[in-house]
């Protein structure tokens, strides 16, 4: 990473910090409790499963390696100190592209509280602050909750990507949404807060 990792990003009760080995118990608990709710949106492998799924520890080690190499930023999302989700900035590319994509999930019990839009806004602003130009989010058309996130934050719709990612056992179509730094000179978080203020 040129700059900006590891980093902790905060907005009031919401904190995003690097995923760590010490998060194992809380992470497993949230994931187990939300397994049915998250399954339709989870990435899967198109290859036949021959080996057991990687352990939590192996996942963290892989993400840390990718973060050290500047390819990803793996965050946990906490709310009032409780682990409630995960957000990963991935596919970080420099050179003439300067782009990344964002993926996330949240505990069903905390959905609808503005936590994910705030987390995405914090991550996007951080990406722009370290010199990236474009941030992209790809969402299955059926995922109404995630579509509301990008709509709230003003991400621009770029169209349909047929059979884009292997999700829940099949190649699934996705809708692409993106923002470039010049579209939000005042920052995504500031724009999101202005939207919240105008609707209260």
N, C-alpha and C positions, 0 to 999 in steps of 0.2 A: 504494500500500500504506500503510495507516495506520501500521503499524510492522512491523519484521521482515523487510524485504527491501532490499538483498541480505543474505544470511546464510549462514553455514557451520555445518552441524550435524555433530557428531562423536560416535562411540561406538567407542572403541578403534581398531581397524584400518579401520573404515568411516567415510568422510567424504562428506558431501553438500555441494556448493558450486554456485554459479550456473554454468550452462552458458555457455561462452565461445567466441569465435572461435578461440582457441589450442587448443581441443580437437578441431579439425576432423580432423586426421590419425588420432588415436586413435579418435574416434567413428566415422569412416568404416570403419576397419579392423575394429572390433568388429561393426558392422552388416553388413558384407560377409561376414564369417566366419559370422554367425548368420542370414543371410537366410532360409534354408529353415525354420529353427526358429522364427523370429519371424513369418513370413508369415501363418499361420493366425489370428493375434491382432491383426494390424495394421489400423488404421483406413484406409478407402479412401473415395473420393468416388463418390456415386451418379451424378454427371454424367459424360458421355463425356469421356475424357481427350483434350484438344486441345493443351494446352501441356505442355512437359517439366516433370518434377517440380521443385519449388523446390530451389535449391542449399542446401548446409549454411549458407552465410553468410546467405542470405535467411531461412532458418528461425530462425537465432539472432537476427537483427534483429527479426523479427516477435515472437518470444517476449520479447525485451527490451522492446519497446514495450508488450506486454500486461502485463509485470511492472511497468513504470513506472506504468501506468494502474491497477494493483491488481487485475488479473483473473487473474493466474497467477503461479506460482513454479516456474521450470524449473531442476531440479537435475541434475547428473551425479552418479553414484554411483562412488566410487573405493574400492578395497580395496588396502591397502598401497601407495597412491599410483598404482595402475593403474586406468584408466577401465574399469568393468565393466558399466555400465548407466546408465539415466536414470529419473528420477521427476519427474513434473510434477503440481503441485497446480493445478487449473484450475477454471473456473466459480466463482471466488470472488465471493460475494454478501454484502453487508452488510445494513443495514436490519433488518427483523424476521426475516429468514431466517438470516443469518450462517452460511453453508454453503459447502462446496467439495467437489470430487471429486478423487480421486487415480488416476493411471495410471502404469504402470511397465513396464520391460523389463530383462532382465539377460542377460549373456553366458552361454551354455549351460555353458561350462566352470566357471562360478562358481555355478551354481544348486545349491540344496540345502545351502548352507553357512550359512543363516540371515541372509544379507546383505539380501535383500528384506524379510523381516519387520522387521529392525532399521531399515532405511531408511523403511519405511512408519510404524513407530512413532515415529521421530524427526520425520518430517514432520507426523504427526497431532498430536503433542504441541506442535509449533511452531504449528500452526494454532490450537490451543486457547489457547496462551500469548498470541497476538496478538488474541484476542477472538472467534474463530469458535466456533460452538456445535455444528456438525455436520459430520462428514466422511464421504463416501460413496465406495464402490468398486463398480463394475459389472463383472461377469465373465461370460464365456460359460460356460454349464453344462458344456461339454466341457473347459474349461481346469482340469484337476485341480490343477496346480501352483499357480495363482493362488488357487484355492479353499482350498488348504491354508494359504496366507498369512493370509487373513482369519480362518480357523478358529483358527490359532495365536494371533492377536492378539485374539480375542474379539469381532470385529465381528458385529453382529446381522444375521441374515438378514431381509430385508424382502419377498422374493417375486420372482416372475418379471416381467420387462418384455419383452413380445413385440416383436420387430422393433425393438429399441431403438437399435442403432448399425449403421452400414454398415461391415462388417468383411470383409476378404478377398473383396471383390467382391459381397457380398450383405447384405441387412438381416438381422441376427442377434439372436436372443433373448439376454437377459442376466439374470443374477441380481443383485439389488441387496443390498448389505451396507452397514451404517452404524454409526457410533458418535457419541454426543453427549458433550459434556464432562462432564456430571454422571454418566455411566456409568463413568468412569475417573478418579475424583478424585486418585488417586496417579500418574496418567500411564500411557500405553500402553507406553512403553519399560520402566518399572519392572515392569509386569505381565508383559511378555514375558520379561524376565530371570528373574522368579520361576518362570515356566513352564519355562524352560531349566534352571534349577537343580533343580527338582523331578523332571526327567526324566533327570538325569545321575547 
